């Protein structure tokens, strides 16, 4: 579980960041262009998915730290 920590961070933070930045940048840069409400809603939905993915990465990191602390505590109790 601890070995794939870097992979989890890379996938969730990088992929989540791309999901946030690309559609958000296109929404900001294409402000003056005539837009369809459906396209705008889809882009906003993708941005929300990216934010959710980044928050999941943060909670996964916290769960991994907690699991490591529990594992250390179990080893200490077993060694006593």
C-alpha positions as CSV (number, residue, x, y, z in Angstrom):
1,X,0.0,0.0,0.0
2,X,2.8,2.4,0.8
3,X,4.8,1.7,-2.3
4,X,2.2,3.2,-4.6
5,X,1.9,6.5,-2.7
6,X,3.8,8.4,-5.4
7,X,1.8,6.9,-8.1
8,X,-1.5,7.9,-6.4
9,X,-0.2,11.4,-5.9
10,X,1.0,11.7,-9.5
11,X,-2.2,10.3,-11.1
12,X,-4.6,12.2,-8.9
13,X,-2.9,15.5,-8.6
14,X,-1.6,15.7,-12.2
15,X,-4.7,14.3,-13.8
16,X,-7.0,16.3,-11.5
17,X,-4.9,19.5,-12.2
18,X,-5.2,18.9,-15.9
19,X,-9.0,18.4,-15.6
20,X,-9.2,21.7,-13.7
21,X,-6.8,23.9,-15.7
22,X,-7.6,22.9,-19.3
23,X,-11.4,23.5,-19.3
24,X,-11.1,26.4,-17.0
25,X,-8.5,28.1,-19.3
26,X,-10.7,27.5,-22.3
27,X,-13.7,29.1,-20.4
28,X,-11.6,32.1,-19.6
29,X,-9.9,32.5,-23.0
30,X,-13.1,32.0,-25.0
31,X,-15.2,34.5,-23.0
32,X,-15.9,36.8,-26.0
33,X,-16.8,34.0,-28.4
34,X,-20.4,32.9,-28.8
35,X,-20.8,29.9,-26.6
36,X,-23.4,27.2,-26.2
37,X,-24.7,26.7,-22.7
38,X,-24.3,22.9,-23.1
39,X,-20.6,23.2,-23.9
40,X,-20.1,25.7,-21.0
41,X,-21.9,23.3,-18.6
42,X,-19.8,20.3,-19.8
43,X,-16.6,22.3,-19.3
44,X,-17.7,23.3,-15.8
45,X,-18.6,19.7,-15.0
46,X,-15.1,18.6,-16.0
47,X,-13.6,21.3,-13.8
48,X,-15.7,20.0,-10.9
49,X,-14.5,16.5,-11.6
50,X,-10.9,17.7,-11.4
51,X,-11.5,19.4,-8.1
52,X,-13.1,16.2,-6.7
53,X,-10.1,14.2,-7.9
54,X,-7.6,16.5,-6.2
55,X,-9.6,16.4,-3.0
56,X,-9.6,12.6,-3.2
57,X,-5.8,12.7,-3.5
58,X,-5.5,14.8,-0.4
59,X,-7.7,12.5,1.6
60,X,-5.8,9.4,0.2
61,X,-2.6,11.0,1.4
62,X,-4.0,11.6,4.9
63,X,-5.3,8.0,5.0
64,X,-1.9,6.7,4.1
65,X,-0.2,8.7,6.8
66,X,-2.8,7.4,9.3
67,X,-2.3,3.8,8.2
68,X,1.5,4.3,8.6
69,X,1.0,5.6,12.2
70,X,-1.3,2.7,13.0
71,X,1.2,0.3,11.7
72,X,4.0,1.8,13.7
73,X,1.8,1.7,16.8
74,X,0.9,-1.9,16.3
75,X,4.7,-2.7,16.0
76,X,5.4,-0.9,19.2
77,X,2.6,-2.7,21.1
78,X,3.7,-6.1,19.7
79,X,7.3,-5.3,20.7
80,X,6.5,-4.4,24.3
